Each structure stands twice: as structure tokens, then as C-alpha cells.
């Protein structure tokens, strides 16, 4: 693959993305809009104000616009990406493109009905070696983003996150009382499943998610669980597998739902 980075940390490097976007026209992580359209139709109204985090050169926003979602603000920290996508969609009134850091959203409080991300948070996790225990540095980075997302959401607004991460890996990052939202999960994909997490502002965590957070806090200082060799693959290998449309787990005895695979 021409665009694969030689080091996992480069997925977090804006220079890498600037270089890539200069030559790559489009790439869709976790499938295009058609793969999860049926889920979004139940979560987003056509007149909702939508913020897309880390839009990249994905076809998703354009396809959503064609489907009737006309109030879309797209942000990315790559100016190369933003300029190219703005020019490509100049014929779409109501859809805007802005260079912005998801950790410091330059938007007013309570300004969006929907905040949507697809693989943006996964890219922030690529240096993690143990998916069971995210490092304090990366956990702090994700927390910065989620605080900004919650600030930008209107009452009863939703944060929608599309990822390959299973609930036991991703829910501990999302299901926290301080965010003041509930967490629901959905799956899509044929054979290999991806996940859509829907966080609704102003709703309480379920009893199960609240109990999970309590356990997380109690175990915060405990030694991490031992991982089997079959679970030793890192986020970087998952992301690289995504780019090459292959399953990086084939010899490790994992079920399809634990693999990263793209149709």
C-alpha cells in the first residue's frame, strides 16, 4: 500500500496526513455511508446540525449530503485535506469545511445536534500496545476530545462514534458519569462487525455501564490483566489491516467480531 506509514506514530502526525492527502483522492475507514446508513437514519434527523470530527477525504459527508443531511460542518487538522474537500464540494450549500483540532473545538457551547466521528479516535490510539489498559497519556488525549464533544452538543444531542473497537475496549472510555450521557451500541458489517456507539446527552448511564465505571475506578491502580499471545496485536496492526483490507488476526484464533476487516 502506497500510503501506509512506516511507523505507527505517524498516524497521529499532521505532516503524514498532509503528504497523503496531496496524492490520495478518497479513503473510507469501516466502509462507506451505505454500510451504516440504516443505523444513522434512526439516530439523525435530516435537519440536524452535524459536526464531523476528522473528516479526512472520506466520501461519507458528501453521501450524507446527497441523502438529505444538509447542515454539515466538517473539520480536520490537515489544511491540505480541508482545502481539497472544500473545493470538491463547492456545489453543496450548507456544508462547510474548517481546519480545527478536535481537542480544542472552535465552536460555541451547545451548537450541534450531532457530533460524528469515524476512525478519528482510533487513529489517536494507534501507539497503544495493550487495548485492555490505555496509557494515561492517550486516555488524557481522548478525554480532551470527549469533553469538547460534550460541550458542543445541544441538550439531547448525540455523539456517534464508528470504530472497530469492541465494547469491552471502547466503553470504558465513553461510559463515564462526568460526560452526562448514556451509551448505546450497534453493529454493522457482513461477517466482520464494526461498531457504532451512540451517546445521548442528558441521559444517565445504564446500571450496567455505571457499575462498569465503578469497577474501572476501583481497579485503576491494580496491575493490568495478563494478555494471551492471541490478544497481543496492537492498534497499529489493526489500522494497517484496515488499510490493506485484510484480517490481521487469521492465525490467532480470533472470532470475526474481534478482527479489523474492511469490505
C-alpha positions in Angstrom: 0.0 0.0 0.0 1.5 3.3 -1.2 0.1 5.3 1.8 1.0 3.1 4.7 3.2 4.8 7.3 6.5 3.2 8.2 5.8 3.9 11.9 2.6 3.7 13.9 3.1 7.1 15.5 2.8 8.7 12.0 -1.0 8.1 12.1 -1.0 10.9 14.7 1.3 13.2 12.6 -0.4 16.0 10.6 2.6 16.1 8.2 1.9 12.5 7.3 -1.7 13.3 6.5 -0.8 16.4 4.6 1.5 14.3 2.4 -1.0 11.6 2.0 -3.9 13.9 1.1 -1.8 15.5 -1.6 -1.9 12.3 -3.6 -4.9 10.3 -2.3 -8.3 11.2 -3.5 -10.5 9.2 -1.1 -10.4 6.5 1.5 -13.2 5.2 3.8 -12.4 3.5 7.0 -15.0 0.9 8.1 -16.9 1.1 4.9 -18.8 3.8 3.1 -22.0 5.5 4.1 -24.2 2.8 2.6 -22.8 0.3 5.1 -24.3 2.1 8.1 -26.9 4.4 6.6 -29.7 2.2 8.1 -28.3 3.0 11.6 -27.8 6.7 11.1 -31.4 7.1 9.8 -32.6 6.2 13.3 -30.2 8.5 15.1 -30.0 11.7 13.0 -32.8 13.9 11.7 -32.4 15.4 8.2 -32.5 19.0 9.7 -30.0 18.3 12.5 -26.8 20.4 12.7 -23.9 17.9 12.3 -20.2 18.2 13.2 -17.9 15.6 11.6 -14.6 15.2 13.5 -11.5 14.3 11.5 -13.4 14.2 8.2 -10.4 13.3 6.1 -11.0 12.6 2.4 -13.9 10.2 3.2 -16.9 10.1 0.9 -19.2 10.0 3.9 -20.1 13.7 4.2 -20.9 14.0 0.5 -23.0 10.9 0.5 -24.9 12.1 3.6 -25.5 15.4 1.9 -26.9 13.7 -1.1 -29.1 11.7 1.3 -30.7 14.9 2.6 -28.4 15.9 5.6 -27.6 19.4 4.5 -26.3 21.1 7.7 -22.8 19.5 7.9 -19.7 21.1 9.3 -16.6 19.1 8.6 -13.3 19.6 10.5 -9.8 18.2 10.1 -6.4 19.3 11.3 -4.9 18.9 7.9 -5.2 22.1 5.9 -4.5 20.1 2.7 -7.5 17.9 3.3 -9.8 20.8 4.2 -8.9 22.9 1.1 -9.3 19.9 -1.2 -12.6 18.7 0.2 -14.0 22.3 0.3 -13.2 22.7 -3.4 -14.6 19.2 -4.2 -17.9 20.1 -2.5 -18.2 23.7 -3.5 -21.6 22.8 -5.1 -23.0 21.8 -1.7 -24.6 24.9 0.0 -24.9 24.4 3.8 -21.9 22.1 4.0 -18.7 23.7 5.4 -15.1 22.7 5.9 -12.8 24.0 8.6 -9.3 23.3 9.8 -9.6 22.6 13.5 -8.1 20.5 16.3 -10.7 18.1 17.9 -9.1 18.8 21.3 -9.9 22.5 21.1 -13.1 22.9 19.1 -13.6 26.5 17.9 -17.4 26.3 18.2 -19.9 27.7 20.7 -21.3 25.7 23.5 -24.3 23.6 22.7 -24.1 24.3 19.0 -24.6 20.9 17.3 -27.3 18.2 17.4 -24.9 15.6 16.3 -21.1 15.1 16.6 -19.9 12.2 14.4 -16.5 10.6 14.1 -15.4 7.6 12.1 -11.9 6.2 12.9 -10.7 9.6 14.2 -10.3 8.3 17.8 -8.9 5.0 16.6 -6.1 7.0 14.9 -5.4 8.6 18.3 -5.0 5.2 19.9 -2.5 3.7 17.4 0.5 3.7 19.7 -1.3 1.7 22.4 0.1 -1.8 22.9 -2.4 -3.1 25.4 -6.1 -2.4 24.4 -7.2 -3.5 27.9 -5.3 -0.7 29.6 -4.9 2.6 27.7 -1.9 4.6 28.7 -2.5 7.8 30.8 -1.2 10.0 28.0 -3.6 8.6 25.4 -6.5 8.4 27.9 -5.9 12.1 28.6 -6.0 12.9 24.9 -9.2 11.0 24.4 -10.7 12.8 27.4 -9.8 16.2 26.0 -11.7 15.3 22.8 -14.7 13.9 24.6 -15.0 16.9 26.9 -15.1 19.2 23.8 -17.6 16.9 22.1 -19.9 17.1 25.2 -19.5 20.9 25.3 -20.5 21.2 21.7 -23.6 19.0 22.0 -27.1 20.5 22.4 -29.4 19.1 25.1 -30.4 15.6 24.0 -27.8 15.8 21.2 -25.8 12.7 20.2 -22.2 11.8 19.8 -21.9 9.0 17.2 -18.6 7.0 17.1 -17.8 4.4 14.4 -14.9 2.1 15.2 -13.6 -1.4 15.1 -13.2 -1.4 18.9 -15.4 -3.9 20.8 -17.4 -2.7 23.8 -15.0 -4.1 26.4 -12.3 -1.9 24.9 -14.2 1.2 24.0 -17.0 1.5 26.5 -14.6 2.2 29.4 -13.5 5.4 27.6 -17.1 6.5 26.8 -19.2 5.3 29.7 -18.3 8.0 32.4 -20.7 9.9 34.5 -18.8 13.2 34.0 -19.8 13.3 30.4 -23.5 13.2 31.4 -24.6 11.0 28.5 -25.9 7.4 28.0 -24.1 4.9 25.8 -25.8 2.6 23.3 -24.1 0.3 20.9 -24.9 -1.0 17.4 -23.1 -3.3 15.0 -22.9 -3.4 11.2 -21.0 -5.3 8.5 -21.2 -8.7 6.9 -19.1 -11.4 8.6 -16.8 -8.9 10.3 -18.5 -6.5 12.6 -17.8 -2.8 13.2 -19.4 -0.8 16.0 -21.4 2.4 16.2 -21.6 3.9 19.7 -24.4 6.4 20.3 -24.0 8.7 23.3 -27.1 10.8 24.1 -26.5 14.0 26.1 -28.6 14.4 29.2 -29.3 10.8 29.8 -27.9 8.7 32.6 -25.7 5.7 32.2 -27.4 2.3 32.3 -26.9 0.5 35.6 -24.6 -1.9 33.8 -22.4 0.9 32.5 -22.4 2.8 35.8 -21.2 -0.4 37.5 -18.5 -0.8 34.9 -17.3 2.7 35.6 -17.2 2.0 39.3 -15.1 -1.2 38.7 -12.8 0.8 36.4 -12.2 3.4 39.1 -11.6 0.7 41.7 -9.2 -1.2 39.5 -7.3 1.9 38.3 -4.3 1.2 40.4 -4.4 -2.6 40.0 -1.9 -4.4 37.8 -3.1 -4.9 34.2 -4.5 -8.4 33.3 -2.2 -10.8 31.6 -2.9 -11.0 27.8 -2.7 -14.2 25.8 -0.5 -14.2 22.8 -3.6 -14.2 20.7 -4.5 -10.8 22.0 -1.2 -9.2 21.7 -1.8 -7.4 18.4 -1.9 -3.6 18.8 -4.0 -0.8 17.4 -1.3 -0.2 14.8 -1.7 -3.6 13.3 -5.5 -3.1 13.3 -5.1 0.2 11.4 -2.7 -1.3 8.9 -5.0 -4.2 8.4 -7.8 -1.8 7.7 -5.8 0.0 5.0 -5.0 -3.3 3.2 -8.5 -4.7 3.5 -7.2 -7.8 5.3 -7.8 -9.5 8.6 -4.7 -9.2 10.8 -5.9 -11.9 13.1 -6.1 -15.0 10.8 -3.6 -17.2 12.7 -4.5 -16.1 16.2 -7.8 -17.9 16.6 -10.0 -14.8 17.0 -13.6 -14.6 16.1 -14.7 -12.4 13.2 -16.1 -9.8 15.6 -12.6 -9.2 17.1 -10.9 -8.7 13.8 -10.4 -5.5 11.8 -11.6 -6.1 8.3 -13.0 -3.8 5.7 -15.4 -4.6 2.9 
